[in-house]
Amino acid sequence: MSEFDVHDHRHELKQLRDSGRTSLWENREEMACPVCEDVFSRLFLTRQAGTTFPENDGARFCLLRDGDAVYLFRH
């Protein structure tokens, strides 16, 4: 897995939302995911330690970054 910098890929991504603390991007060029190498459709970026994703299919997700671990909770 390699590091990922949104600014290095700005021409391949379209910014959909930016709250100043989180941002949502659309993959316009069928760029591969740096984790699994499959094409991804959206990228959510947060610099917060904890983030809640709004419901979209009846489920809500919370993400917690704690030191070197990331926890994803599905409610």
HTML snippet that shows the backbone in 3Dmol.js (N, CA, C, O; Angstrom):
<script src="https://3Dmol.org/build/3Dmol-min.js"></script>
<div id="view" style="width:600px;height:400px;position:relative"></div>
<script>
const pdb = `
ATOM      1  N   MET A   1       0.852  -1.174   0.000  1.00  0.00           N
ATOM      2  CA  MET A   1       0.000   0.000   0.000  1.00  0.00           C
ATOM      3  C   MET A   1       0.895   1.233   0.000  1.00  0.00           C
ATOM      4  O   MET A   1       1.858   1.317   0.762  1.00  0.00           O
ATOM      5  N   SER A   2       0.567   2.176  -0.856  1.00  0.00           N
ATOM      6  CA  SER A   2       1.350   3.396  -0.940  1.00  0.00           C
ATOM      7  C   SER A   2       0.578   4.563  -0.337  1.00  0.00           C
ATOM      8  O   SER A   2      -0.634   4.483  -0.139  1.00  0.00           O
ATOM      9  N   GLU A   3       1.285   5.636  -0.052  1.00  0.00           N
ATOM     10  CA  GLU A   3       0.632   6.836   0.465  1.00  0.00           C
ATOM     11  C   GLU A   3      -0.167   7.495  -0.652  1.00  0.00           C
ATOM     12  O   GLU A   3       0.105   7.283  -1.833  1.00  0.00           O
ATOM     13  N   PHE A   4      -1.149   8.290  -0.268  1.00  0.00           N
ATOM     14  CA  PHE A   4      -2.027   8.931  -1.239  1.00  0.00           C
ATOM     15  C   PHE A   4      -2.164  10.400  -0.880  1.00  0.00           C
ATOM     16  O   PHE A   4      -2.492  10.735   0.258  1.00  0.00           O
ATOM     17  N   ASP A   5      -1.916  11.274  -1.838  1.00  0.00           N
ATOM     18  CA  ASP A   5      -2.061  12.714  -1.650  1.00  0.00           C
ATOM     19  C   ASP A   5      -3.068  13.220  -2.675  1.00  0.00           C
ATOM     20  O   ASP A   5      -2.828  13.139  -3.880  1.00  0.00           O
ATOM     21  N   VAL A   6      -4.192  13.742  -2.198  1.00  0.00           N
ATOM     22  CA  VAL A   6      -5.251  14.234  -3.086  1.00  0.00           C
ATOM     23  C   VAL A   6      -4.696  15.246  -4.075  1.00  0.00           C
ATOM     24  O   VAL A   6      -5.081  15.239  -5.244  1.00  0.00           O
ATOM     25  N   HIS A   7      -3.807  16.106  -3.631  1.00  0.00           N
ATOM     26  CA  HIS A   7      -3.296  17.165  -4.502  1.00  0.00           C
ATOM     27  C   HIS A   7      -2.463  16.615  -5.660  1.00  0.00           C
ATOM     28  O   HIS A   7      -2.372  17.249  -6.711  1.00  0.00           O
ATOM     29  N   ASP A   8      -1.862  15.453  -5.477  1.00  0.00           N
ATOM     30  CA  ASP A   8      -1.124  14.814  -6.571  1.00  0.00           C
ATOM     31  C   ASP A   8      -2.063  14.286  -7.653  1.00  0.00           C
ATOM     32  O   ASP A   8      -1.644  14.059  -8.788  1.00  0.00           O
ATOM     33  N   HIS A   9      -3.342  14.091  -7.294  1.00  0.00           N
ATOM     34  CA  HIS A   9      -4.320  13.503  -8.212  1.00  0.00           C
ATOM     35  C   HIS A   9      -5.480  14.454  -8.496  1.00  0.00           C
ATOM     36  O   HIS A   9      -6.538  14.021  -8.951  1.00  0.00           O
ATOM     37  N   ARG A  10      -5.291  15.735  -8.233  1.00  0.00           N
ATOM     38  CA  ARG A  10      -6.362  16.732  -8.348  1.00  0.00           C
ATOM     39  C   ARG A  10      -7.009  16.738  -9.729  1.00  0.00           C
ATOM     40  O   ARG A  10      -8.214  16.963  -9.838  1.00  0.00           O
ATOM     41  N   HIS A  11      -6.238  16.499 -10.779  1.00  0.00           N
ATOM     42  CA  HIS A  11      -6.785  16.514 -12.138  1.00  0.00           C
ATOM     43  C   HIS A  11      -7.651  15.283 -12.432  1.00  0.00           C
ATOM     44  O   HIS A  11      -8.409  15.287 -13.402  1.00  0.00           O
ATOM     45  N   GLU A  12      -7.550  14.245 -11.621  1.00  0.00           N
ATOM     46  CA  GLU A  12      -8.339  13.029 -11.806  1.00  0.00           C
ATOM     47  C   GLU A  12      -9.573  12.992 -10.908  1.00  0.00           C
ATOM     48  O   GLU A  12     -10.437  12.131 -11.073  1.00  0.00           O
ATOM     49  N   LEU A  13      -9.657  13.921  -9.962  1.00  0.00           N
ATOM     50  CA  LEU A  13     -10.733  13.950  -8.984  1.00  0.00           C
ATOM     51  C   LEU A  13     -11.567  15.218  -9.114  1.00  0.00           C
ATOM     52  O   LEU A  13     -11.051  16.275  -9.477  1.00  0.00           O
ATOM     53  N   LYS A  14     -12.845  15.108  -8.820  1.00  0.00           N
ATOM     54  CA  LYS A  14     -13.730  16.270  -8.766  1.00  0.00           C
ATOM     55  C   LYS A  14     -14.204  16.425  -7.329  1.00  0.00           C
ATOM     56  O   LYS A  14     -14.765  15.496  -6.746  1.00  0.00           O
ATOM     57  N   GLN A  15     -13.977  17.596  -6.768  1.00  0.00           N
ATOM     58  CA  GLN A  15     -14.404  17.833  -5.388  1.00  0.00           C
ATOM     59  C   GLN A  15     -15.901  18.076  -5.350  1.00  0.00           C
ATOM     60  O   GLN A  15     -16.416  18.956  -6.040  1.00  0.00           O
ATOM     61  N   LEU A  16     -16.606  17.281  -4.528  1.00  0.00           N
ATOM     62  CA  LEU A  16     -18.051  17.401  -4.397  1.00  0.00           C
ATOM     63  C   LEU A  16     -18.454  18.219  -3.176  1.00  0.00           C
ATOM     64  O   LEU A  16     -19.426  18.974  -3.225  1.00  0.00           O
ATOM     65  N   ARG A  17     -17.704  18.071  -2.073  1.00  0.00           N
ATOM     66  CA  ARG A  17     -17.980  18.811  -0.836  1.00  0.00           C
ATOM     67  C   ARG A  17     -16.694  19.085  -0.086  1.00  0.00           C
ATOM     68  O   ARG A  17     -15.740  18.310  -0.151  1.00  0.00           O
ATOM     69  N   ASP A  18     -16.683  20.202   0.630  1.00  0.00           N
ATOM     70  CA  ASP A  18     -15.539  20.530   1.485  1.00  0.00           C
ATOM     71  C   ASP A  18     -16.045  21.340   2.662  1.00  0.00           C
ATOM     72  O   ASP A  18     -16.533  22.457   2.491  1.00  0.00           O
ATOM     73  N   SER A  19     -15.929  20.778   3.860  1.00  0.00           N
ATOM     74  CA  SER A  19     -16.387  21.477   5.060  1.00  0.00           C
ATOM     75  C   SER A  19     -15.236  22.184   5.770  1.00  0.00           C
ATOM     76  O   SER A  19     -15.443  22.850   6.785  1.00  0.00           O
ATOM     77  N   GLY A  20     -14.033  22.041   5.239  1.00  0.00           N
ATOM     78  CA  GLY A  20     -12.865  22.562   5.915  1.00  0.00           C
ATOM     79  C   GLY A  20     -12.193  21.502   6.769  1.00  0.00           C
ATOM     80  O   GLY A  20     -10.978  21.537   6.966  1.00  0.00           O
ATOM     81  N   ARG A  21     -12.976  20.561   7.278  1.00  0.00           N
ATOM     82  CA  ARG A  21     -12.437  19.467   8.096  1.00  0.00           C
ATOM     83  C   ARG A  21     -12.563  18.117   7.400  1.00  0.00           C
ATOM     84  O   ARG A  21     -11.807  17.186   7.680  1.00  0.00           O
ATOM     85  N   THR A  22     -13.534  18.025   6.485  1.00  0.00           N
ATOM     86  CA  THR A  22     -13.717  16.818   5.686  1.00  0.00           C
ATOM     87  C   THR A  22     -13.979  17.229   4.236  1.00  0.00           C
ATOM     88  O   THR A  22     -14.414  18.349   3.967  1.00  0.00           O
ATOM     89  N   SER A  23     -13.708  16.313   3.312  1.00  0.00           N
ATOM     90  CA  SER A  23     -14.021  16.584   1.911  1.00  0.00           C
ATOM     91  C   SER A  23     -14.429  15.286   1.223  1.00  0.00           C
ATOM     92  O   SER A  23     -14.029  14.194   1.627  1.00  0.00           O
ATOM     93  N   LEU A  24     -15.233  15.433   0.176  1.00  0.00           N
ATOM     94  CA  LEU A  24     -15.717  14.304  -0.602  1.00  0.00           C
ATOM     95  C   LEU A  24     -15.339  14.539  -2.059  1.00  0.00           C
ATOM     96  O   LEU A  24     -15.546  15.627  -2.596  1.00  0.00           O
ATOM     97  N   TRP A  25     -14.783  13.509  -2.692  1.00  0.00           N
ATOM     98  CA  TRP A  25     -14.271  13.607  -4.060  1.00  0.00           C
ATOM     99  C   TRP A  25     -14.861  12.505  -4.924  1.00  0.00           C
ATOM    100  O   TRP A  25     -15.143  11.409  -4.441  1.00  0.00           O
ATOM    101  N   GLU A  26     -15.045  12.802  -6.204  1.00  0.00           N
ATOM    102  CA  GLU A  26     -15.481  11.823  -7.195  1.00  0.00           C
ATOM    103  C   GLU A  26     -14.297  11.465  -8.078  1.00  0.00           C
ATOM    104  O   GLU A  26     -13.546  12.342  -8.505  1.00  0.00           O
ATOM    105  N   ASN A  27     -14.133  10.189  -8.351  1.00  0.00           N
ATOM    106  CA  ASN A  27     -13.066   9.703  -9.224  1.00  0.00           C
ATOM    107  C   ASN A  27     -13.542   9.845 -10.669  1.00  0.00           C
ATOM    108  O   ASN A  27     -14.435   9.113 -11.094  1.00  0.00           O
ATOM    109  N   ARG A  28     -12.966  10.768 -11.425  1.00  0.00           N
ATOM    110  CA  ARG A  28     -13.399  11.022 -12.800  1.00  0.00           C
ATOM    111  C   ARG A  28     -12.625  10.207 -13.831  1.00  0.00           C
ATOM    112  O   ARG A  28     -13.059  10.114 -14.979  1.00  0.00           O
ATOM    113  N   GLU A  29     -11.510   9.623 -13.462  1.00  0.00           N
ATOM    114  CA  GLU A  29     -10.622   8.975 -14.427  1.00  0.00           C
ATOM    115  C   GLU A  29     -10.413   7.480 -14.190  1.00  0.00           C
ATOM    116  O   GLU A  29      -9.453   6.908 -14.706  1.00  0.00           O
ATOM    117  N   GLU A  30     -11.291   6.841 -13.421  1.00  0.00           N
ATOM    118  CA  GLU A  30     -11.160   5.422 -13.098  1.00  0.00           C
ATOM    119  C   GLU A  30      -9.797   5.089 -12.486  1.00  0.00           C
ATOM    120  O   GLU A  30      -9.171   4.083 -12.820  1.00  0.00           O
ATOM    121  N   MET A  31      -9.367   5.954 -11.594  1.00  0.00           N
ATOM    122  CA  MET A  31      -8.112   5.772 -10.871  1.00  0.00           C
ATOM    123  C   MET A  31      -8.244   4.582  -9.920  1.00  0.00           C
ATOM    124  O   MET A  31      -9.315   4.334  -9.365  1.00  0.00           O
ATOM    125  N   ALA A  32      -7.155   3.857  -9.739  1.00  0.00           N
ATOM    126  CA  ALA A  32      -7.153   2.684  -8.862  1.00  0.00           C
ATOM    127  C   ALA A  32      -6.990   3.100  -7.403  1.00  0.00           C
ATOM    128  O   ALA A  32      -6.309   4.077  -7.091  1.00  0.00           O
ATOM    129  N   CYS A  33      -7.625   2.341  -6.524  1.00  0.00           N
ATOM    130  CA  CYS A  33      -7.488   2.524  -5.082  1.00  0.00           C
ATOM    131  C   CYS A  33      -6.066   2.155  -4.671  1.00  0.00           C
ATOM    132  O   CYS A  33      -5.557   1.122  -5.106  1.00  0.00           O
ATOM    133  N   PRO A  34      -5.414   2.967  -3.846  1.00  0.00           N
ATOM    134  CA  PRO A  34      -4.051   2.644  -3.422  1.00  0.00           C
ATOM    135  C   PRO A  34      -3.972   1.461  -2.451  1.00  0.00           C
ATOM    136  O   PRO A  34      -2.880   0.964  -2.174  1.00  0.00           O
ATOM    137  N   VAL A  35      -5.112   1.008  -1.936  1.00  0.00           N
ATOM    138  CA  VAL A  35      -5.133  -0.115  -1.005  1.00  0.00           C
ATOM    139  C   VAL A  35      -5.295  -1.441  -1.742  1.00  0.00           C
ATOM    140  O   VAL A  35      -4.489  -2.355  -1.568  1.00  0.00           O
ATOM    141  N   CYS A  36      -6.351  -1.547  -2.574  1.00  0.00           N
ATOM    142  CA  CYS A  36      -6.663  -2.828  -3.222  1.00  0.00           C
ATOM    143  C   CYS A  36      -6.422  -2.823  -4.730  1.00  0.00           C
ATOM    144  O   CYS A  36      -6.449  -3.876  -5.368  1.00  0.00           O
ATOM    145  N   GLU A  37      -6.190  -1.659  -5.290  1.00  0.00           N
ATOM    146  CA  GLU A  37      -5.927  -1.455  -6.723  1.00  0.00           C
ATOM    147  C   GLU A  37      -7.159  -1.601  -7.607  1.00  0.00           C
ATOM    148  O   GLU A  37      -7.034  -1.584  -8.831  1.00  0.00           O
ATOM    149  N   ASP A  38      -8.361  -1.745  -7.015  1.00  0.00           N
ATOM    150  CA  ASP A  38      -9.598  -1.698  -7.792  1.00  0.00           C
ATOM    151  C   ASP A  38      -9.985  -0.239  -7.997  1.00  0.00           C
ATOM    152  O   ASP A  38      -9.632   0.621  -7.190  1.00  0.00           O
ATOM    153  N   VAL A  39     -10.703   0.035  -9.068  1.00  0.00           N
ATOM    154  CA  VAL A  39     -11.185   1.395  -9.320  1.00  0.00           C
ATOM    155  C   VAL A  39     -12.185   1.765  -8.228  1.00  0.00           C
ATOM    156  O   VAL A  39     -13.033   0.950  -7.864  1.00  0.00           O
ATOM    157  N   PHE A  40     -12.092   2.978  -7.708  1.00  0.00           N
ATOM    158  CA  PHE A  40     -13.041   3.458  -6.703  1.00  0.00           C
ATOM    159  C   PHE A  40     -13.898   4.566  -7.304  1.00  0.00           C
ATOM    160  O   PHE A  40     -13.501   5.194  -8.285  1.00  0.00           O
ATOM    161  N   SER A  41     -15.072   4.811  -6.721  1.00  0.00           N
ATOM    162  CA  SER A  41     -15.956   5.848  -7.246  1.00  0.00           C
ATOM    163  C   SER A  41     -15.882   7.143  -6.449  1.00  0.00           C
ATOM    164  O   SER A  41     -15.919   8.227  -7.031  1.00  0.00           O
ATOM    165  N   ARG A  42     -15.777   7.049  -5.131  1.00  0.00           N
ATOM    166  CA  ARG A  42     -15.741   8.232  -4.270  1.00  0.00           C
ATOM    167  C   ARG A  42     -14.614   8.101  -3.255  1.00  0.00           C
ATOM    168  O   ARG A  42     -14.218   6.999  -2.874  1.00  0.00           O
ATOM    169  N   LEU A  43     -14.117   9.237  -2.835  1.00  0.00           N
ATOM    170  CA  LEU A  43     -13.079   9.309  -1.810  1.00  0.00           C
ATOM    171  C   LEU A  43     -13.526  10.282  -0.740  1.00  0.00           C
ATOM    172  O   LEU A  43     -13.844  11.432  -1.044  1.00  0.00           O
ATOM    173  N   PHE A  44     -13.557   9.844   0.503  1.00  0.00           N
ATOM    174  CA  PHE A  44     -13.872  10.703   1.638  1.00  0.00           C
ATOM    175  C   PHE A  44     -12.579  10.959   2.383  1.00  0.00           C
ATOM    176  O   PHE A  44     -11.852  10.018   2.699  1.00  0.00           O
ATOM    177  N   LEU A  45     -12.281  12.207   2.668  1.00  0.00           N
ATOM    178  CA  LEU A  45     -11.044  12.587   3.343  1.00  0.00           C
ATOM    179  C   LEU A  45     -11.382  13.332   4.628  1.00  0.00           C
ATOM    180  O   LEU A  45     -12.193  14.258   4.623  1.00  0.00           O
ATOM    181  N   THR A  46     -10.761  12.926   5.718  1.00  0.00           N
ATOM    182  CA  THR A  46     -10.943  13.620   6.987  1.00  0.00           C
ATOM    183  C   THR A  46      -9.606  13.724   7.698  1.00  0.00           C
ATOM    184  O   THR A  46      -8.771  12.824   7.611  1.00  0.00           O
ATOM    185  N   ARG A  47      -9.417  14.810   8.387  1.00  0.00           N
ATOM    186  CA  ARG A  47      -8.236  14.990   9.220  1.00  0.00           C
ATOM    187  C   ARG A  47      -8.638  14.960  10.702  1.00  0.00           C
ATOM    188  O   ARG A  47      -7.813  15.160  11.594  1.00  0.00           O
ATOM    189  N   GLN A  48      -9.931  14.704  10.930  1.00  0.00           N
ATOM    190  CA  GLN A  48     -10.453  14.612  12.290  1.00  0.00           C
ATOM    191  C   GLN A  48     -10.140  13.243  12.871  1.00  0.00           C
ATOM    192  O   GLN A  48     -10.004  12.268  12.132  1.00  0.00           O
ATOM    193  N   ALA A  49     -10.025  13.165  14.184  1.00  0.00           N
ATOM    194  CA  ALA A  49      -9.795  11.872  14.837  1.00  0.00           C
ATOM    195  C   ALA A  49     -11.046  11.006  14.775  1.00  0.00           C
ATOM    196  O   ALA A  49     -10.945   9.781  14.703  1.00  0.00           O
ATOM    197  N   GLY A  50     -12.226  11.626  14.802  1.00  0.00           N
ATOM    198  CA  GLY A  50     -13.486  10.892  14.743  1.00  0.00           C
ATOM    199  C   GLY A  50     -14.436  11.541  13.760  1.00  0.00           C
ATOM    200  O   GLY A  50     -14.556  12.765  13.728  1.00  0.00           O
ATOM    201  N   THR A  51     -15.117  10.728  12.952  1.00  0.00           N
ATOM    202  CA  THR A  51     -16.025  11.223  11.926  1.00  0.00           C
ATOM    203  C   THR A  51     -17.232  10.307  11.855  1.00  0.00           C
ATOM    204  O   THR A  51     -17.091   9.089  11.973  1.00  0.00           O
ATOM    205  N   THR A  52     -18.433  10.880  11.661  1.00  0.00           N
ATOM    206  CA  THR A  52     -19.643  10.112  11.446  1.00  0.00           C
ATOM    207  C   THR A  52     -20.104  10.311  10.010  1.00  0.00           C
ATOM    208  O   THR A  52     -20.201  11.441   9.530  1.00  0.00           O
ATOM    209  N   PHE A  53     -20.387   9.210   9.330  1.00  0.00           N
ATOM    210  CA  PHE A  53     -20.905   9.259   7.971  1.00  0.00           C
ATOM    211  C   PHE A  53     -22.415   9.237   8.047  1.00  0.00           C
ATOM    212  O   PHE A  53     -22.975   8.409   8.766  1.00  0.00           O
ATOM    213  N   PRO A  54     -23.091  10.114   7.334  1.00  0.00           N
ATOM    214  CA  PRO A  54     -24.556  10.119   7.386  1.00  0.00           C
ATOM    215  C   PRO A  54     -25.129   8.855   6.763  1.00  0.00           C
ATOM    216  O   PRO A  54     -24.490   8.188   5.950  1.00  0.00           O
ATOM    217  N   GLU A  55     -26.360   8.547   7.174  1.00  0.00           N
ATOM    218  CA  GLU A  55     -27.039   7.375   6.628  1.00  0.00           C
ATOM    219  C   GLU A  55     -27.266   7.558   5.138  1.00  0.00           C
ATOM    220  O   GLU A  55     -27.639   8.640   4.685  1.00  0.00           O
ATOM    221  N   ASN A  56     -27.040   6.489   4.375  1.00  0.00           N
ATOM    222  CA  ASN A  56     -27.360   6.535   2.959  1.00  0.00           C
ATOM    223  C   ASN A  56     -28.089   5.264   2.517  1.00  0.00           C
ATOM    224  O   ASN A  56     -28.799   5.277   1.512  1.00  0.00           O
ATOM    225  N   ASP A  57     -27.921   4.193   3.244  1.00  0.00           N
ATOM    226  CA  ASP A  57     -28.649   2.959   2.933  1.00  0.00           C
ATOM    227  C   ASP A  57     -29.316   2.416   4.197  1.00  0.00           C
ATOM    228  O   ASP A  57     -29.567   1.218   4.320  1.00  0.00           O
ATOM    229  N   GLY A  58     -29.593   3.318   5.125  1.00  0.00           N
ATOM    230  CA  GLY A  58     -30.183   2.907   6.389  1.00  0.00           C
ATOM    231  C   GLY A  58     -29.154   2.651   7.468  1.00  0.00           C
ATOM    232  O   GLY A  58     -29.510   2.464   8.631  1.00  0.00           O
ATOM    233  N   ALA A  59     -27.881   2.640   7.100  1.00  0.00           N
ATOM    234  CA  ALA A  59     -26.807   2.406   8.066  1.00  0.00           C
ATOM    235  C   ALA A  59     -26.003   3.685   8.266  1.00  0.00           C
ATOM    236  O   ALA A  59     -25.870   4.508   7.361  1.00  0.00           O
ATOM    237  N   ARG A  60     -25.482   3.825   9.454  1.00  0.00           N
ATOM    238  CA  ARG A  60     -24.610   4.951   9.759  1.00  0.00           C
ATOM    239  C   ARG A  60     -23.256   4.380  10.132  1.00  0.00           C
ATOM    240  O   ARG A  60     -23.181   3.353  10.807  1.00  0.00           O
ATOM    241  N   PHE A  61     -22.192   5.028   9.706  1.00  0.00           N
ATOM    242  CA  PHE A  61     -20.841   4.584  10.000  1.00  0.00           C
ATOM    243  C   PHE A  61     -20.111   5.650  10.801  1.00  0.00           C
ATOM    244  O   PHE A  61     -20.281   6.845  10.558  1.00  0.00           O
ATOM    245  N   CYS A  62     -19.301   5.215  11.752  1.00  0.00           N
ATOM    246  CA  CYS A  62     -18.419   6.112  12.486  1.00  0.00           C
ATOM    247  C   CYS A  62     -16.990   5.609  12.302  1.00  0.00           C
ATOM    248  O   CYS A  62     -16.731   4.406  12.349  1.00  0.00           O
ATOM    249  N   LEU A  63     -16.090   6.524  12.097  1.00  0.00           N
ATOM    250  CA  LEU A  63     -14.691   6.209  11.870  1.00  0.00           C
ATOM    251  C   LEU A  63     -13.876   6.857  12.976  1.00  0.00           C
ATOM    252  O   LEU A  63     -14.033   8.045  13.257  1.00  0.00           O
ATOM    253  N   LEU A  64     -13.000   6.070  13.607  1.00  0.00           N
ATOM    254  CA  LEU A  64     -12.145   6.576  14.674  1.00  0.00           C
ATOM    255  C   LEU A  64     -10.696   6.247  14.339  1.00  0.00           C
ATOM    256  O   LEU A  64     -10.342   5.086  14.131  1.00  0.00           O
ATOM    257  N   ARG A  65      -9.864   7.282  14.290  1.00  0.00           N
ATOM    258  CA  ARG A  65      -8.427   7.092  14.091  1.00  0.00           C
ATOM    259  C   ARG A  65      -7.777   7.282  15.444  1.00  0.00           C
ATOM    260  O   ARG A  65      -7.923   8.336  16.063  1.00  0.00           O
ATOM    261  N   ASP A  66      -7.064   6.274  15.907  1.00  0.00           N
ATOM    262  CA  ASP A  66      -6.445   6.310  17.225  1.00  0.00           C
ATOM    263  C   ASP A  66      -5.016   5.805  17.091  1.00  0.00           C
ATOM    264  O   ASP A  66      -4.787   4.601  16.976  1.00  0.00           O
ATOM    265  N   GLY A  67      -4.064   6.716  17.106  1.00  0.00           N
ATOM    266  CA  GLY A  67      -2.674   6.331  16.931  1.00  0.00           C
ATOM    267  C   GLY A  67      -2.439   5.741  15.553  1.00  0.00           C
ATOM    268  O   GLY A  67      -2.647   6.410  14.541  1.00  0.00           O
ATOM    269  N   ASP A  68      -2.012   4.503  15.514  1.00  0.00           N
ATOM    270  CA  ASP A  68      -1.732   3.878  14.224  1.00  0.00           C
ATOM    271  C   ASP A  68      -2.853   2.964  13.749  1.00  0.00           C
ATOM    272  O   ASP A  68      -2.656   2.175  12.825  1.00  0.00           O
ATOM    273  N   ALA A  69      -4.032   3.061  14.372  1.00  0.00           N
ATOM    274  CA  ALA A  69      -5.158   2.220  13.993  1.00  0.00           C
ATOM    275  C   ALA A  69      -6.359   3.064  13.559  1.00  0.00           C
ATOM    276  O   ALA A  69      -6.547   4.189  14.023  1.00  0.00           O
ATOM    277  N   VAL A  70      -7.163   2.498  12.662  1.00  0.00           N
ATOM    278  CA  VAL A  70      -8.421   3.119  12.231  1.00  0.00           C
ATOM    279  C   VAL A  70      -9.532   2.120  12.511  1.00  0.00           C
ATOM    280  O   VAL A  70      -9.430   0.952  12.137  1.00  0.00           O
ATOM    281  N   TYR A  71     -10.598   2.577  13.170  1.00  0.00           N
ATOM    282  CA  TYR A  71     -11.724   1.735  13.522  1.00  0.00           C
ATOM    283  C   TYR A  71     -12.943   2.225  12.759  1.00  0.00           C
ATOM    284  O   TYR A  71     -13.217   3.425  12.744  1.00  0.00           O
ATOM    285  N   LEU A  72     -13.685   1.314  12.120  1.00  0.00           N
ATOM    286  CA  LEU A  72     -14.897   1.638  11.404  1.00  0.00           C
ATOM    287  C   LEU A  72     -16.059   0.933  12.115  1.00  0.00           C
ATOM    288  O   LEU A  72     -16.087  -0.294  12.211  1.00  0.00           O
ATOM    289  N   PHE A  73     -17.013   1.722  12.610  1.00  0.00           N
ATOM    290  CA  PHE A  73     -18.173   1.188  13.322  1.00  0.00           C
ATOM    291  C   PHE A  73     -19.405   1.356  12.446  1.00  0.00           C
ATOM    292  O   PHE A  73     -19.672   2.449  11.946  1.00  0.00           O
ATOM    293  N   ARG A  74     -20.159   0.271  12.260  1.00  0.00           N
ATOM    294  CA  ARG A  74     -21.410   0.334  11.502  1.00  0.00           C
ATOM    295  C   ARG A  74     -22.555   0.233  12.491  1.00  0.00           C
ATOM    296  O   ARG A  74     -22.584  -0.689  13.307  1.00  0.00           O
ATOM    297  N   HIS A  75     -23.504   1.166  12.437  1.00  0.00           N
ATOM    298  CA  HIS A  75     -24.657   1.206  13.353  1.00  0.00           C
ATOM    299  C   HIS A  75     -25.902   0.772  12.624  1.00  0.00           C
ATOM    300  O   HIS A  75     -26.981   0.735  13.214  1.00  0.00           O
TER     301      HIS A  75
END
`;
const viewer = $3Dmol.createViewer("view");
viewer.addModel(pdb, "pdb");
viewer.setStyle({}, {cartoon: {color: "spectrum"}});
viewer.zoomTo();
viewer.render();
</script>
